[in-house]
Amino acid sequence: MKKMRSINKCLKKSTVLVIILILYSFSMMGLIVYEIESFEKIYIKLRNYFSIINDVVAGRKQFDVLLEPMKEFDYDYQEYENLLSSHKTDTSYKKSLLAEIRNFANFLRNYERDKLLEHDKIIRISYLSLIIGSAIIIMFLIILNNRVKKYIKKVVKKIGDISDNMYISEVPVDKAVFEEDVMINNSIHNINLVQSIYDIFKHLPINTAIEDFTFTVGSYLCNLFNSQRFSVAFIDWETENVIAEVAHILIPNIVPRLNAGFTQKLFDSSLGEMVRENRLTRIINDLEERYNLTQSESTKLILEEGFKSNLTALATINSRPFGFFFLSSEKKGNYTERDAKLFASISGVLSYRLYYSLTIQKLLSYFANSLVNLVEFKDNETGNHIKRVSMYAKIIAEELNLSPKLVREIYEFAPLHDIGKVGIPDAILLKPGKLDPEEWEIMKTHVTNGVKIIEQFQKDARSIMEPQSLVVMKNIIAEHHERWDGKGYPDGKKGEEISIEGRIVALADVFDALTTKRPYKDAFPFEKAVEMIIQERGTHFDPNVVDAFLKKIVDIRMVYENLKD
């Protein structure tokens, strides 16, 4: 595989080449200067020796002064020295001495000429080397500079692409040419990851139930952050409590310990610190160590579920905290600061969706309570009747292991089962005795009246919530007088044609009616009422619903005792 180049290395090479060019230039200039100075010294010395030769020939200086120059220039001075010795005793050798001096002068002229040629050659070569070497280095500098300039243009363009495409579409990823391209591409991949997450969450279906939100979002977030548990909790600012909602757990066969409805004081935990300090995230990478320090009940329950680390993000709307998002992992040390930053970014998008789900859920609850209050004003039935029916229905639904969402909706919407009674004349609704057949037929219309009220609300609210948000509410109202054997009203449905919520509320409503005093009858004792329910198993009531009712009879009795009229 071809090794990838690096812009950083190009810049380093450019710096090294500039230094080499400077050092090379100085060294070559130094060499030239040295050569010139050396030649000048030789030239001056030669001029001086020529002057001495002239003085010797003219008789102004002695012959022996030339011995030292001859030795210095490696001239064969032996002959001259012999002639000089002979001349001291015989002056006839003077001509021979002068001839030898002329030979030495010619030797010096030849030496001067050779040195001049050598000097000229060295100077030429030095200048040429300086020019060629500098040209080569400058050429490399130009090549490296062009690479860097091209890369800078590429980076500027890439920044423009990021700016143009941020939060709109994925940023294009170019082929990596330099090592720095790999780093840039990794950053772009991270940007595109966040962008893809935003796109995914933008296109997720809008959930009107918190449970649907948790399960829809939870699967994706757990995969993204290598987690096995996702949940949300809400802040009740009136009581300053944090209230847990249902959790989405990926690991099969885990029995949830921290269940929906678990409550703890906000400012008795580090969640309160997050709110006070406006910290968007919290990482706990060792829940066991955390529990040893804090003895937190919620931490204990999470540990009992088998989770070892936790990542929390604050849920806010218009900068006001209203809840928390939680991710948990079976591994210690599962979360990093990068995870926290990404989760915080995602929570900014999810907060609006969660707040929408919470708002719709509260809206439905307020709507239901308003209708229930309206019925209470007309009917002789007390508020406790409505509470008991809701509690009985919830207990049975939980025993049947229905989904948390369905359990909650049965509990919240069971009080609406008789809202159609607002359309029944008071003379019939409040009649102290038994109704005659004609009156009974009118009384039975409270079911269809109630269904019409919900259908109208469904139609009016279709722009802010999905129609299926009211399915359970509508089924409870429409089917709580249907019977397992098909002899009920208004549609004569039988068996599993009746929704499970309709079957559960049917039993809860009849049982409470049996144990409650009415203008036209006394209340049956608890045991007698239970016996009557058993007798209707498989006829009036779903056998499975009756069995669930009987399994939880202790809890049923507790509700009966605590909420007696």
FITORTOR-415834 format. One line per 5 residues: number of its first residue (from 1); for each residue z negated, y, x of C-alpha. Coordinates in Angstrom, 2 decimals. Last residue first. Layout:
residues N
NUM	Z Y X ~ ...
END
This chain:
residues 565
565	-50.54 5.24 -67.74 ~ -50.87 2.63 -64.97 ~ -49.30 3.56 -61.64 ~ -51.69 1.93 -59.17 ~ -52.25 -1.26 -61.15
560	-48.58 -1.95 -61.95 ~ -47.53 -1.05 -58.41 ~ -50.10 -3.50 -56.99 ~ -49.03 -6.12 -59.54 ~ -45.43 -5.92 -58.34
555	-46.57 -6.24 -54.72 ~ -48.47 -9.43 -55.58 ~ -45.54 -10.67 -57.69 ~ -43.17 -10.48 -54.72 ~ -42.03 -14.08 -54.87
550	-41.95 -13.86 -58.68 ~ -39.55 -10.90 -58.72 ~ -37.31 -12.59 -56.13 ~ -37.18 -15.69 -58.36 ~ -36.38 -13.55 -61.43
545	-33.55 -11.83 -59.52 ~ -32.17 -15.18 -58.42 ~ -32.30 -16.51 -62.01 ~ -30.30 -13.48 -63.30 ~ -32.06 -12.34 -66.48
540	-31.56 -12.58 -70.24 ~ -30.62 -16.25 -70.32 ~ -31.05 -17.79 -66.87 ~ -34.71 -16.78 -66.61 ~ -35.83 -15.42 -70.00
535	-38.91 -17.67 -70.14 ~ -39.91 -16.46 -66.67 ~ -39.84 -12.86 -67.89 ~ -42.07 -13.79 -70.82 ~ -44.56 -15.43 -68.45
530	-44.65 -12.27 -66.30 ~ -45.37 -10.21 -69.46 ~ -48.18 -12.57 -70.41 ~ -49.73 -12.29 -66.94 ~ -49.61 -8.49 -67.01
525	-51.13 -8.20 -70.46 ~ -48.72 -7.08 -73.20 ~ -48.82 -3.41 -74.16 ~ -49.21 -2.54 -77.82 ~ -46.29 -1.88 -80.15
520	-44.47 0.74 -82.31 ~ -45.69 3.90 -80.64 ~ -45.28 2.17 -77.22 ~ -47.88 0.66 -74.90 ~ -46.47 -0.47 -71.54
515	-46.54 -3.99 -70.01 ~ -43.50 -5.24 -71.93 ~ -41.52 -2.02 -71.32 ~ -42.28 -2.28 -67.61 ~ -40.97 -5.85 -67.52
510	-37.88 -4.87 -69.52 ~ -37.02 -1.97 -67.17 ~ -37.57 -3.97 -63.96 ~ -35.51 -6.91 -65.31 ~ -32.53 -4.73 -66.30
505	-32.95 -2.69 -63.10 ~ -32.29 -5.81 -61.00 ~ -29.31 -7.05 -63.04 ~ -27.62 -3.62 -63.03 ~ -28.16 -3.26 -59.28
500	-26.65 -6.72 -58.73 ~ -23.56 -5.68 -60.70 ~ -22.90 -7.52 -63.96 ~ -19.79 -9.68 -63.87 ~ -22.11 -11.89 -61.84
495	-23.42 -13.53 -64.98 ~ -22.36 -11.92 -68.24 ~ -20.84 -8.71 -69.52 ~ -21.24 -7.99 -73.24 ~ -19.78 -4.51 -72.89
490	-22.50 -2.27 -74.44 ~ -24.62 -4.36 -74.59 ~ -26.28 -7.71 -73.96 ~ -25.39 -11.18 -75.13 ~ -23.44 -12.19 -71.99
485	-25.89 -14.89 -70.84 ~ -27.07 -12.81 -67.84 ~ -27.73 -9.88 -70.15 ~ -26.47 -6.29 -70.19 ~ -28.98 -3.54 -71.04
480	-29.25 -2.18 -67.47 ~ -25.47 -2.29 -67.19 ~ -23.99 1.21 -67.73 ~ -26.86 3.31 -66.33 ~ -27.41 1.07 -63.31
475	-23.66 0.73 -62.72 ~ -23.14 4.53 -62.79 ~ -25.84 5.20 -60.22 ~ -24.51 2.40 -58.03 ~ -20.95 3.78 -58.23
470	-21.96 7.41 -57.64 ~ -20.95 7.73 -53.97 ~ -17.86 5.67 -54.79 ~ -16.22 8.82 -56.19 ~ -16.19 10.52 -52.77
465	-17.99 13.80 -52.42 ~ -17.23 17.52 -52.16 ~ -13.94 17.91 -54.08 ~ -14.78 15.10 -56.53 ~ -17.89 16.94 -57.75
460	-16.58 17.92 -61.20 ~ -15.04 14.51 -61.85 ~ -18.10 12.57 -60.74 ~ -20.31 14.91 -62.78 ~ -18.17 14.15 -65.82
455	-18.33 10.43 -65.06 ~ -22.09 10.64 -64.68 ~ -22.59 12.35 -68.06 ~ -20.14 9.95 -69.70 ~ -22.05 6.93 -68.36
450	-25.28 8.33 -69.82 ~ -23.72 8.77 -73.25 ~ -22.29 5.25 -73.01 ~ -25.80 3.86 -72.44 ~ -27.51 6.17 -74.96
445	-25.11 4.73 -77.54 ~ -27.57 1.89 -78.11 ~ -29.86 4.27 -80.00 ~ -27.10 4.98 -82.54 ~ -26.66 1.27 -83.17
440	-30.44 0.94 -83.49 ~ -30.53 3.71 -86.07 ~ -28.03 1.87 -88.22 ~ -29.92 -1.43 -87.84 ~ -33.32 0.14 -88.70
435	-35.51 1.34 -85.86 ~ -39.09 0.11 -85.59 ~ -41.88 2.64 -85.99 ~ -43.02 5.88 -84.35 ~ -39.52 7.47 -84.36
430	-39.22 9.64 -81.23 ~ -35.67 8.69 -80.23 ~ -34.47 8.30 -83.82 ~ -35.71 11.58 -85.24 ~ -35.18 13.20 -81.85
425	-31.42 12.64 -82.09 ~ -29.99 10.68 -79.12 ~ -27.92 12.72 -76.62 ~ -30.73 13.16 -74.13 ~ -31.15 9.38 -74.37
420	-28.14 9.03 -72.06 ~ -30.50 9.55 -69.11 ~ -31.95 6.06 -69.67 ~ -31.11 4.33 -66.37 ~ -31.56 7.50 -64.35
415	-34.93 6.47 -62.88 ~ -33.12 3.54 -61.16 ~ -31.05 5.99 -59.08 ~ -33.34 6.60 -56.09 ~ -34.69 3.05 -55.77
410	-31.32 1.41 -56.41 ~ -29.70 3.86 -53.97 ~ -32.27 3.10 -51.28 ~ -31.91 -0.67 -51.66 ~ -28.11 -0.31 -51.63
405	-28.21 1.67 -48.38 ~ -30.66 -0.71 -46.74 ~ -28.33 -3.63 -47.54 ~ -29.70 -6.24 -49.92 ~ -32.16 -8.81 -48.64
400	-32.98 -10.18 -52.13 ~ -36.63 -9.41 -51.36 ~ -35.67 -5.81 -50.62 ~ -33.88 -5.50 -53.97 ~ -36.89 -6.96 -55.84
395	-39.32 -4.48 -54.28 ~ -36.93 -1.57 -54.88 ~ -36.46 -2.48 -58.57 ~ -40.21 -2.72 -59.16 ~ -40.70 0.64 -57.42
390	-37.98 2.39 -59.44 ~ -39.22 0.91 -62.73 ~ -42.76 1.96 -61.87 ~ -41.75 5.51 -61.00 ~ -39.80 5.93 -64.26
385	-42.67 4.57 -66.34 ~ -45.06 6.80 -64.39 ~ -43.10 9.85 -65.49 ~ -44.05 9.04 -69.05 ~ -41.95 7.65 -71.89
380	-42.30 9.60 -75.11 ~ -38.78 10.90 -74.69 ~ -37.46 14.43 -74.98 ~ -39.03 16.28 -72.04 ~ -38.93 13.10 -69.98
375	-35.15 12.90 -70.43 ~ -34.69 16.36 -68.90 ~ -37.00 15.48 -66.05 ~ -34.86 12.43 -65.32 ~ -31.71 14.54 -65.35
370	-33.23 17.00 -62.88 ~ -34.48 14.18 -60.68 ~ -31.01 12.63 -60.54 ~ -29.36 15.91 -59.60 ~ -31.99 16.54 -56.93
365	-31.39 13.04 -55.51 ~ -27.63 13.46 -55.65 ~ -27.90 16.79 -53.84 ~ -30.28 15.29 -51.30 ~ -27.76 12.57 -50.47
360	-24.93 15.10 -50.38 ~ -26.92 17.34 -48.02 ~ -27.92 14.46 -45.75 ~ -24.34 13.22 -45.50 ~ -23.12 16.75 -44.74
355	-25.88 17.21 -42.18 ~ -24.78 13.99 -40.51 ~ -21.19 15.20 -40.36 ~ -22.22 18.58 -38.97 ~ -24.51 16.99 -36.41
350	-21.82 14.55 -35.29 ~ -19.71 17.21 -33.58 ~ -22.57 18.73 -31.59 ~ -23.94 15.22 -31.07 ~ -20.78 14.38 -29.12
345	-21.45 17.11 -26.56 ~ -25.08 16.09 -26.23 ~ -24.01 12.45 -25.82 ~ -21.58 13.45 -23.06 ~ -24.23 15.46 -21.23
340	-26.78 12.65 -21.58 ~ -24.33 10.02 -20.40 ~ -23.59 12.18 -17.34 ~ -27.32 12.45 -16.71 ~ -27.40 8.66 -16.63
335	-28.56 5.99 -19.09 ~ -29.15 2.25 -18.68 ~ -32.21 2.46 -16.45 ~ -33.85 -0.53 -18.11 ~ -31.48 -2.76 -20.02
330	-31.76 -3.85 -23.68 ~ -30.37 -0.45 -24.67 ~ -31.27 2.23 -27.20 ~ -29.35 5.19 -28.63 ~ -31.09 7.77 -30.84
325	-29.74 10.80 -32.71 ~ -32.29 13.39 -33.83 ~ -33.02 15.69 -36.74 ~ -32.90 19.15 -38.33 ~ -32.81 21.45 -35.33
320	-31.59 25.01 -36.04 ~ -28.75 26.27 -33.82 ~ -26.45 26.74 -36.85 ~ -26.94 23.03 -37.57 ~ -28.72 20.93 -35.01
315	-29.15 17.25 -34.16 ~ -30.98 16.80 -30.83 ~ -29.90 13.92 -28.63 ~ -31.97 10.91 -27.54 ~ -31.24 8.20 -24.97
310	-33.52 5.16 -24.78 ~ -34.37 2.31 -22.44 ~ -36.00 -1.15 -22.69 ~ -35.10 -2.53 -26.14 ~ -36.38 -5.89 -27.38
305	-37.29 -5.11 -31.01 ~ -40.95 -5.14 -29.95 ~ -40.10 -2.41 -27.44 ~ -38.72 -0.23 -30.25 ~ -41.93 -0.79 -32.23
300	-44.13 0.19 -29.28 ~ -42.06 3.32 -28.62 ~ -42.54 4.35 -32.27 ~ -46.30 3.77 -32.02 ~ -46.61 5.91 -28.88
295	-49.26 4.63 -26.45 ~ -48.29 7.63 -24.28 ~ -48.52 6.51 -20.64 ~ -48.27 2.74 -21.07 ~ -45.59 3.32 -23.71
290	-43.48 5.34 -21.30 ~ -43.76 2.65 -18.61 ~ -42.55 0.08 -21.13 ~ -39.79 2.42 -22.35 ~ -38.26 2.70 -18.88
285	-35.04 4.74 -18.84 ~ -36.30 7.42 -21.19 ~ -33.62 10.12 -21.29 ~ -33.96 13.18 -23.52 ~ -31.19 15.44 -24.73
280	-30.48 18.91 -26.19 ~ -33.58 20.59 -24.85 ~ -34.47 23.59 -27.03 ~ -37.84 23.85 -25.27 ~ -39.84 23.67 -28.50
275	-37.45 21.17 -30.15 ~ -37.29 18.86 -27.13 ~ -41.06 19.16 -26.70 ~ -41.51 18.08 -30.32 ~ -39.42 15.00 -29.60
270	-41.83 14.38 -26.72 ~ -44.39 13.38 -29.32 ~ -47.36 14.82 -31.23 ~ -45.24 17.85 -32.15 ~ -43.08 15.95 -34.62
265	-45.86 14.01 -36.34 ~ -44.78 10.45 -37.07 ~ -43.08 8.71 -39.97 ~ -41.38 5.34 -40.43 ~ -39.31 5.60 -43.63
260	-36.43 3.50 -42.40 ~ -37.73 0.75 -40.15 ~ -39.00 0.59 -36.59 ~ -39.59 -3.16 -36.47 ~ -36.11 -4.44 -37.18
255	-35.86 -8.24 -36.97 ~ -33.25 -9.06 -34.36 ~ -31.14 -12.02 -35.47 ~ -27.85 -10.55 -34.23 ~ -27.75 -7.81 -31.58
250	-25.64 -4.86 -32.72 ~ -28.45 -2.92 -34.39 ~ -27.63 0.03 -36.70 ~ -30.93 1.66 -37.63 ~ -32.07 2.88 -41.09
245	-33.66 6.32 -41.19 ~ -36.77 7.52 -39.40 ~ -38.85 10.46 -40.60 ~ -40.11 13.06 -38.12 ~ -42.97 15.06 -39.60
240	-43.65 18.79 -39.47 ~ -44.97 18.59 -43.07 ~ -42.77 21.35 -44.48 ~ -40.29 21.07 -41.62 ~ -39.37 17.50 -42.48
235	-37.34 16.57 -39.39 ~ -34.82 13.78 -39.79 ~ -34.23 10.56 -37.87 ~ -31.07 8.81 -36.75 ~ -30.29 5.37 -35.41
230	-28.20 3.48 -32.91 ~ -29.07 0.17 -31.23 ~ -27.22 -2.09 -28.79 ~ -26.11 0.36 -26.13 ~ -23.36 0.30 -23.50
225	-22.75 4.04 -24.03 ~ -19.24 3.87 -25.54 ~ -19.79 0.54 -27.27 ~ -23.02 1.74 -28.89 ~ -21.37 5.03 -29.86
220	-18.50 3.28 -31.65 ~ -20.67 0.87 -33.58 ~ -23.17 3.58 -34.51 ~ -20.68 6.05 -36.01 ~ -19.68 3.90 -38.98
215	-23.06 2.15 -39.32 ~ -25.11 5.34 -39.16 ~ -22.76 7.37 -41.37 ~ -22.69 4.61 -43.99 ~ -26.50 4.50 -43.94
210	-26.67 8.30 -44.30 ~ -24.60 8.17 -47.44 ~ -21.84 10.66 -48.27 ~ -19.75 9.52 -45.35 ~ -16.61 11.41 -44.39
205	-14.06 8.93 -43.06 ~ -13.58 9.11 -39.30 ~ -10.69 11.34 -38.27 ~ -12.70 14.08 -36.59 ~ -14.95 11.47 -34.99
200	-11.99 9.74 -33.35 ~ -10.38 13.02 -32.29 ~ -13.64 14.26 -30.77 ~ -14.01 10.97 -28.90 ~ -10.40 11.20 -27.72
195	-11.07 14.72 -26.43 ~ -14.25 13.56 -24.66 ~ -12.24 10.78 -23.00 ~ -9.40 13.21 -22.28 ~ -11.82 15.44 -20.37
190	-13.12 12.40 -18.47 ~ -9.54 11.31 -17.70 ~ -8.84 14.87 -16.55 ~ -11.78 14.67 -14.15 ~ -10.48 11.34 -12.81
185	-7.02 12.88 -12.48 ~ -8.46 15.75 -10.45 ~ -10.28 13.31 -8.16 ~ -7.13 11.18 -7.75 ~ -5.06 14.30 -7.16
180	-7.48 15.22 -4.35 ~ -6.35 12.08 -2.50 ~ -2.81 13.44 -2.60 ~ 0.25 12.20 -4.47 ~ -1.38 11.07 -7.73
175	1.09 10.77 -10.59 ~ 0.42 13.33 -13.30 ~ -2.07 13.02 -16.17 ~ -1.15 15.01 -19.29 ~ -4.13 16.62 -21.10
170	-4.82 14.90 -24.42 ~ -4.47 17.00 -27.55 ~ -5.98 20.01 -29.23 ~ -9.61 20.27 -28.04 ~ -8.36 21.46 -24.61
165	-4.54 21.31 -24.55 ~ -3.60 24.82 -23.41 ~ -6.58 25.25 -21.07 ~ -6.09 21.81 -19.54 ~ -2.36 22.44 -19.13
160	-3.09 25.83 -17.53 ~ -5.56 24.17 -15.14 ~ -2.78 21.70 -14.32 ~ -0.37 24.56 -13.63 ~ -2.90 26.17 -11.27
155	-3.42 22.78 -9.58 ~ 0.35 22.30 -9.14 ~ 0.75 25.81 -7.75 ~ -2.11 25.08 -5.32 ~ -0.42 21.79 -4.36
150	2.87 23.52 -3.70 ~ 1.11 26.12 -1.55 ~ -0.79 23.38 0.34 ~ 2.39 21.43 0.99 ~ 4.21 24.60 2.05
145	1.37 25.44 4.46 ~ 1.54 21.94 5.95 ~ 5.29 22.29 6.55 ~ 4.90 25.86 7.87 ~ 2.08 24.78 10.18
140	4.19 21.90 11.46 ~ 7.01 24.34 12.21 ~ 4.54 26.72 13.88 ~ 3.35 23.86 16.11 ~ 6.91 22.95 17.06
135	7.88 26.59 17.65 ~ 4.78 27.20 19.76 ~ 5.57 24.20 21.92 ~ 9.23 25.24 22.28 ~ 8.44 28.90 23.14
130	5.56 28.13 25.50 ~ 7.51 25.34 27.13 ~ 10.46 27.69 27.65 ~ 8.21 30.37 29.13 ~ 6.58 27.85 31.45
125	9.91 26.30 32.45 ~ 11.37 29.70 33.29 ~ 8.28 30.77 35.26 ~ 8.20 27.46 37.15 ~ 11.91 27.70 38.01
120	11.62 31.32 39.17 ~ 8.66 30.43 41.37 ~ 10.49 27.46 42.87 ~ 13.53 29.64 43.59 ~ 11.33 32.34 45.13
115	9.42 29.77 47.13 ~ 12.65 28.32 48.47 ~ 13.94 31.81 49.45 ~ 10.66 32.74 51.12 ~ 10.60 29.48 53.10
110	14.21 30.05 54.16 ~ 13.28 33.57 55.29 ~ 10.18 32.21 57.06 ~ 12.25 29.62 58.94 ~ 14.77 32.30 59.87
105	11.92 34.37 61.32 ~ 10.65 31.30 63.19 ~ 14.11 30.72 64.68 ~ 14.25 34.39 65.69 ~ 10.84 33.96 67.38
100	12.18 30.91 69.22 ~ 15.08 33.03 70.54 ~ 12.62 35.74 71.59 ~ 10.57 33.18 73.50 ~ 13.67 31.81 75.26
95	14.63 35.32 76.31 ~ 11.11 35.92 77.64 ~ 11.15 32.77 79.78 ~ 12.29 34.78 82.82 ~ 8.86 36.36 82.89
90	7.43 33.46 84.90 ~ 3.70 32.87 85.23 ~ 2.60 33.97 81.69 ~ 6.05 33.10 80.41 ~ 5.43 29.41 81.10
85	2.39 29.36 78.79 ~ 4.34 31.15 76.01 ~ 7.25 28.78 76.44 ~ 4.88 25.85 75.94 ~ 3.35 27.48 72.80
80	6.79 28.23 71.37 ~ 7.87 24.61 71.89 ~ 4.65 23.35 70.27 ~ 4.98 25.74 67.26 ~ 6.71 23.37 64.86
75	6.13 25.56 61.76 ~ 3.49 24.35 59.34 ~ 3.31 27.76 57.60 ~ -0.27 28.48 58.74 ~ 0.37 27.13 62.26
70	3.32 29.45 62.74 ~ 1.32 32.38 61.30 ~ -1.51 31.68 63.86 ~ 0.81 31.35 66.87 ~ 2.57 34.65 66.19
65	-0.16 36.78 67.75 ~ 0.58 35.02 71.10 ~ 3.72 37.07 71.78 ~ 1.73 40.31 72.22 ~ 2.33 43.33 70.04
60	4.27 46.56 70.32 ~ 6.99 44.91 72.40 ~ 9.75 45.57 69.85 ~ 10.15 41.80 69.33 ~ 6.37 41.51 68.78
55	6.32 44.49 66.34 ~ 9.28 43.09 64.42 ~ 7.58 39.68 64.18 ~ 4.38 41.41 62.97 ~ 6.36 43.17 60.19
50	7.94 39.88 59.18 ~ 4.40 38.45 59.05 ~ 3.25 41.25 56.70 ~ 6.24 40.77 54.41 ~ 5.48 37.03 54.36
45	1.84 37.70 53.43 ~ 2.89 40.07 50.65 ~ 5.35 37.49 49.32 ~ 2.76 34.70 49.49 ~ 0.20 36.80 47.59
40	2.84 37.89 45.03 ~ 3.87 34.24 44.53 ~ 0.28 33.26 43.75 ~ -0.14 36.21 41.35 ~ 3.06 35.30 39.52
35	2.10 31.63 39.31 ~ -1.38 32.46 38.04 ~ 0.03 34.79 35.39 ~ 2.46 32.10 34.26 ~ -0.25 29.44 34.15
30	-2.56 31.75 32.20 ~ 0.21 32.46 29.74 ~ 0.70 28.72 29.34 ~ -3.04 28.14 28.89 ~ -3.40 31.04 26.45
25	-0.47 29.84 24.37 ~ -1.73 26.26 24.38 ~ -5.22 27.33 23.36 ~ -3.87 29.50 20.53 ~ -1.41 26.83 19.39
20	-4.10 24.12 19.61 ~ -6.46 26.25 17.51 ~ -3.71 26.87 14.94 ~ -2.90 23.14 14.99 ~ -6.55 22.22 14.41
15	-6.79 24.62 11.45 ~ -3.57 23.29 9.98 ~ -4.78 19.71 10.48 ~ -8.00 20.56 8.63 ~ -6.00 22.11 5.80
10	-3.79 19.03 5.65 ~ -6.89 16.82 5.72 ~ -8.27 18.64 2.67 ~ -4.88 18.30 1.04 ~ -5.17 14.54 1.54
5	-2.41 11.97 1.93 ~ -2.47 8.55 0.29 ~ -2.02 5.45 2.42 ~ 0.97 3.39 1.35 ~ 0.00 0.00 0.00
END
